[in-house]
């Protein structure tokens, strides 16, 4: 049954996976893999709270489960006020060897939201080394350069942002002001 549930999950059929995983969870509530996939399937299906509950329950029993830390951290990354919690989970998952796509880019965004300019700048620069056109990094570096008063770098990063992302009024205004100041 577990193999069937996982097959549905990997086929993108979260509803069928949840059906089988929920039945498995009733029979084996402490099964680490069932809890992990229940959390993942709920997150994929848009039920963040249920997904986070299963992952948190799993982490109570297995605090070094890199996959659960990764999923929990990523699920928190776009929720205002939970940036530090997300960052802690993601860094811990990475330290345990969990693969996290675009980790420096995500970390840069979280550091930016935590108003940690130097850390955000370092993470975004690392991000651009392997993903040179990552829009949030270009935007973040443009904003950080503007806050430092470096209008030239502001223009460079925001122009690059506009080349790869949809126009955004805030970017256009900041870029226009930077041009006026130069």
Steps between C-alpha positions, in 0.01 A plus 500: 500500500784737578655441158165572333456820702850616407437416135190721502701775670777488241243496219366829635172345613505644851132424563548127441829504693330669794222243497748212531738681734219594738393135520862397561535767768200359687670159506859623551489848656871499587627401155758761403455461125120515518515820706751655261292426192179605675661835576635532147169403338306749712747776414479413132122503521501847658412399855801660667389464860432127474826447313696694758335306784607166355854627437525651849376174650763311305771743613403453864593133473778540239650850538769432239268409213646724229208456262244606759714799599531599133127476429407679821754776435384549142135505603575776749723703267223711350305553819557841659635487852638146468818585311740409779326169563518424129866598485587284802326196353657544156853550633466199726366289213791608279748418777348151516552457126150571370502633145327835481462654157612863479590506871713819486220673310243401761735596783561838339129570485450395862795710616364796302162465668677482838673830412846345499650676200856364517386138535241546225757655267745213554231237442367676188850531354553129556162437340595696187819295460298198389172666403602836349148606404312413819249790527467520881880516536530772237220698661641449851849607398352805326308601812804443722720706269239778503489496879881530504474797265675320214279618213722346232461150645133568561455569129705196394307253715154646437557517123606134508187425703279667238666292228392174664183581697171677447501872553405601848404858597728498806798396289425760234467777760820403680683473168366837380614670821843335468534633144397848612761496775774382266 
